[in-house]
Amino acid sequence: MDRPGTLSAVAGARLDRLTRGSERALRLVGDPRLGIGLLLITGAANAVAAASPRGSWLVATPPYLVLLGAVTLSGLAALAVRAPVAWREWRDPGPLADSREALHASLPMAGRAEASAMAGASSAMRDAGYRVAFRGSAGAPVLAGVRRGWSQFAGLLAHLAVVIVVLGAGIGLAFGRETTFSLLNGDQALLDEPSPGFTDAVRLDGFDAAFGADGRPSRLDTRVTFLREGAAVRSETLRVNGPGNFDGYLVHAWTYGPAVRLRAATLAGRPLLDAVLPLDARIGDANGAFADLPSLGVTLGIALEDPSTNTLRISAADSSGLLDSARVEAGGRARVGPVEISVGEMTAYVTFLSRRDPGMAVLFVGAGLLVLSLCAALWFPRRRATVRLVDGSLRILLRGGRLDDARPELDRLRGRLASAMDGA
């Protein structure tokens, strides 16, 4: 062999090894057990992130993104490995191997010639919806058929659907934005972080709640108005599991709490504070808030001591410690250290969650495709059948899906073959 021929042979051998190695790697990555394991790990990570109040960091870490990438590669590899096999089996069916999963039946040929019997069986299988191919030899003919061969592609589409779902989740993690903010009645806030030209906002118009005898809320209605460039666009009432949608932002009324209007003045009557304070902090076991009065060097602590009577405990402290405290009901007045306090009406604040997720549409498309593909694969299962001559009778082998009871189909096929024999 000359030198160019030797080099070509060596290159060919290396290419063959590379091809075989690539096929093995592809089959390993597309193994169903690996894919199921990755999906279980991903589901466990999502469950932990959803169960923990501060677990959202878990789905934003590099290991989680690597896990999503592994799920994507596994789904694509499974599709690449199985799609050609499913296509060949559908277009050119092969004989079914005898196994414990295959159902058996026999049918006497009633004195018919072998060629005539096989021709009649082929016609009956085609009438039953099978794509039929002749296999074997002239002395031992075999009929191989497949019905609903496309159903296997419906099952394979589930792998592609999982990839689309993961892609939608990845887009949401990479480009989604989430903002929380609290509003009092009449206040407004942007739906996202401030940026040039961004004017989408929401205004809180009112909050209505009703509670049952057991103290559980029976109605939590939040009235809002969505704004663009400072002008009202649409008013809407947000309810539990009924968020608002504005320019691609989902707006939820996430939580709520009490608020109080508080006025503070010096003993000489000079105003120090006049505002509605959300009681969104914890002071002991009560909802509360803190307010600084820098001109006096005093900090006020406001705690809702008795929600049933709207009674607050107001404390004044400076750098030396607690100065004074007093219990005041809504609408009352009291002197607390060097400050004169007037408590106005009790109201409520609402904390909103605003989220923009560009991957949501992709995720829903993947979820819909997953449901449809699984329904098609389960409701219209693929059936494979083989008919061969054994000791003067037709032996039928039939196999359905793993979750499919194929015995009615075997009875139907055997009846069609018997009718073909009787008719002939």
N, C-alpha and C positions, 0 to 999 in steps of 0.2 A: 504494500500500500504506500502511495506517495505521501509526502508531508501534508499537502492540502487536504487529502482524504482523511489522514489521521486527525488533523485538527477539526475537521467537520464531524468525525465520529465522536471525539471527545466533547465538542460543544453540544452535539445531540444528546449524549448521555447525561451531561449536566442539565440540559433543558428538561429531559425526562424526569430526572430526580427532583428538579425544582417544581415541575408540574405535579408529581405525585405528592410532594410535601405540601404544596398549596392546597390540593384537594383534601388531604388529611386534616390540615388546619381548618379549612372551611367546614368540614363535617364536624370537627370538634367544637368549633364556635357555634355552629347551628344545631348542636345536640339539644333535644327538647328538655332533658333534665337540667342542663346548664341554664337554659332560658327560664324555666320555672323557678330554679333557685334564685336567679337574679331578680325575677319579679317578686318573689317572696321577701327578699332582702329590701327591695325598694318599698314594698308595701309596709314592712315593719318600720322603716325609717320615716315614712309619711305618717304612720299611726303615732309614733313617738312625737313627731313635730306637731301634730294636731292636738295630742293630748296634753302637752305641756304648754302653759301660758306663754312661755318665752322660748318655745322650741323652734320658732321659725328660722333661727340661725342654722339649724341642722341642714335644711334644704338649700342653703346658700354657700355651703362649704365645697372646696374642690373635690373631696372624696365623693360627695353626692353627685356632682356633675360627672365624675368619672364613672360612677355607677349607671347613670342615665346613658352615657355613651356606650357602656358595655351592653345594656339592654338593647340599644339601637343596633349595634353590630350583630348581636345574637339573632335578632329578628330578621335582619337583612340576609344573614348567612343561611338561616333556615329556609327562607324564601328562595334563595339562589340554589340551594342543594335539592329541594324537593320539587320545585316547579318543573324542571325538565323531565323528571321521572313521572310526575302526574300527567304531563302532556303526552308522553309516549304511551302510558297506560291507557289514557282516554282514546287516543287516535288509533292505537294499534295494540289492543288488549292481548295479554299473554295468559297462559293457563294458570289456574289457581293451584297452589301446592296443598296437598292434604295435610291438615293440622287439626288440633283440638278445637280451634275456633270455627272451622268450616262445618257446615251442615251437610248431611248426606241424604240422598234419596235414590231409588232405583226404579226403572220403568221398563217392563218387557217390550221387546220390539215387535211382538205379535206376528212373527214369521216374516217380517219385512227384510229386504236386503239391506246390508250395512250402508251402502251409498244412499239408498232411498231414505233410510231412517235418519241418517245424519243431515240430509238435505231438508227433511221435514222438521228436524229439531232446530236447524239454523233458521228456517222461516218462522217457526214459533217463537224463538228467542227474539228475533227482530220485531215481530208483532208485539212482544211484551216490553219493547222499549230498549233492548240491549243492542249495543254495537258489537258485532260478531266478527271474529277472525278464525280461519282454519289454521290449526297447528298440527304438529305431529307428522306422521308419514302416511303413505297410501294404505299401508297395512294396519296402522293404528291411528286413525284420524281423531283429532281432538277439536272441540269447539270451545273457544275462549270468548267470553262476553263481559261487557261492563255496562251498567246502567247508571245514569246520572253521574258520569265521570267528571262533569264540571263541578260537582259538589266538593271534590277535593280542593279545587281552586278557591272555593268559598272559605274552606278551612285555612288555606294558606294566606288568604287576605287578612285573616286575624293577626298574623305576624306583622303584615304591613300596617294594620290599624294600630297595633301596639307601638310601632315605630313612630307613627304620626302623633299618637298621644304623648309619647316621650318628647317628640320634637316641640309640640305645643307647650308642654311643661318647661322645657329648656328655654323657649322664647320668652315665656312669662318670667322665668328667673333672671334672664339676662336683661330684658328690656322693660319688665313691669315696674310700676312705681306705686308706692303705698304711702298715704299720709293720714295722720290722725290729728284732730283739732277739736277743741271744746268751744261751744257757743252758748251764749245767753240769748234770751228773746230779743230780737231786733239786730243781733250781731251777724256779721257775715265774714267769710274767709275764702281764700282761694282753694280750689280743689287739688292743687299740686304746689310744689315748691315754686316760689316766685322766679319768673324768667321773662326776658324781654318779649313783649307782645302777648303774653298769656294773661287772659282776663276771666276765664271761667271761674265762677264763684257760687257759693250757696249762702242763703240767709235763713236763719231760724225764725219762723213766724209764730210758733207755738208748740207746746208739748202737752198732750192729753193722755192721762193714764187712769185705768180703772182696776180695782183689785177685788178679788173674791173674798169670801169669809175666811178662807185659810191663809190669806195674805199674799197669795200668788197673783201676779198681774193677769188680768183678763183682756186688757187692751193697752197697747203702747203705740200711740199715733204721734208722729212728728210731722208738723206742717212746715214745709220749706219752700223757698223760691229760688230757682236757679237763675243766675245772672251772667250776662256776657257784655263786656265793656260798660259795666255799671247799670245796664238796663235789664229789667225783668224779662225773662224769656218764657218761663213756665213755672207754675205753682203745682205742688204735688204733696201728697201725704205718704210718708214712709211708714211702713208697718213691719212687724216681725216677719222675716223671710220675704219681705217685699221691698227691696232696695230701689233707689232711684237710679236712672240712667241718663247721663247728660254728656254728650260729646265723647263717648267712649269711656267715661268714668262711671263706675258703680259706687254709689254713695249709700252707706249703711248707717243707721242710727245705732251705734255700737253699744253705748251705755249712757246712763243718765244719773243725776244726783241732785240734791237740794242746793239752792243758792239763796242769798239774802241781800237785801239792800241795806247798806250801813253808812251812816253819816257820823263823822267824828269832828269835833271842834275843841278848841282850847276853852278853858274856863272863862276867858274873856270874849268868847264867841267867834274867834277866827277859824274859818273852815280849814280842816286838815284832810278830810277824805269824804267823798260822796260817790259811791260806786256799788255795783252789784257784784258780790263776791261768790264765786262757785265754791262750795264746801267740798272740795275734791281731795283734801288731805286727811290724814288720820291723826287725831289728837286723843290719845288714850283709846277708848273703844268707840269714839264718836266721830262723825264726819265733821271736818273743820277746815279752817283756812287761817292764813297769817297775813297781816297787813303791816307794812313798815310806815312809820311816821318820822321821816328823817329830821324834820325841823325840831322835834322834841327828843330825838334819840330813843324813841319808844317803839316797841313791836307789840301789836295787838294779836292775841290768839282768840279765834272765834270757834267754838265747838257747839254742835247741835246736841245738847244734853238730853232733851226730851222731845222726840219728833211728834208725839201725839198732841202736845200742847204748843209746839213750835217755841220751846224755851231754849235759849242759848246761854252758855257761860262765856263771858268775855273777860279776858285777862290782859293785863298790861305789864310788860317787863322791859327792863333796860339792861345795860351791861352789868349792873350789880345784882340782878336777879328779879324775882317777881315783885311787882309793886302793889298790885291790887287785882281783885276779880269781883265779878257780880253776875247774878242770874237775871236775864232780861227776856221777856216774852216779845214776840213779834208785835210791833206797834208801840213798844215801850221805850223808856229813856232811863239812863243810869249814868252815874259818874264813876269812872274807873281810873283811879290815880289822877293824873293831871289832864284827863281827857273827858269830855262830855260826849256820851254815845247815844245815838238815836237809831233804833232798829226799825226798818221799814217792813215791807211785805216779803213773805217767803215765796220764792219762785223755784225754777229748776234750770239746770244746765244740761246740755246733751253733748256727748262726745261722738264725733262722726269718724267713720273710716272711709276714706276715698281711695279707690284702687283703679288703676288703668293697666290692663293686661292684654297686650297685642297678641299673645299666643292663645287666648281663650277660644277664638273661632277655630283655630287649628286643632285645639284639644277636643272641642265638641265634634268636629268632623271626624277625627280619629275614633272617638267614643261611639259615634253613630255607625261608622263603618264596622267597628268591632262587634257591635250588637247585631247588625244585619248579617255579617258574615257567619257568626256563630249560629244564628237562627237558621240560615240557609243550610249550613252544614249539618245541623241536628234534625231539622224537619224534612230535609230531602237527602237522606243518606245515600252514599254511593254503594252499589251492590256489584259484586263480581261473581260470575258463574262460569263453571266449566262442565262440559258434557263430553263423555268419552264412552267407548264401547268396552264392556267388561262382561265376559261370559254370556253373551247373547242378550244383554240388556243394556239400557242406557243408564249410566251412573252419573248423577248430578251432584256437583259440589257447589255450594253457595256460601258466600261470606259477606256480611254487612259491616256496618261500623261498630266501634267498640261499645257504644251505648245503644245499639240498635238491635231489636229483636227481629231477626230475619226469618223466623219460622213461617209467618204468614206469606212472605214473599216466596219461600221455597214451595209452599203448597200451591200458590198461584202459578208458578213456573211449571211445576210438575203437572198441574191440570192442563195448561196450555200444550205441553208436550204430549200428554195423553190424548187430547182432542185432535192434535195433528196426526198421531198414529191411528186413531179410530177413523178419522175422516179419510185417510189414505186407504 
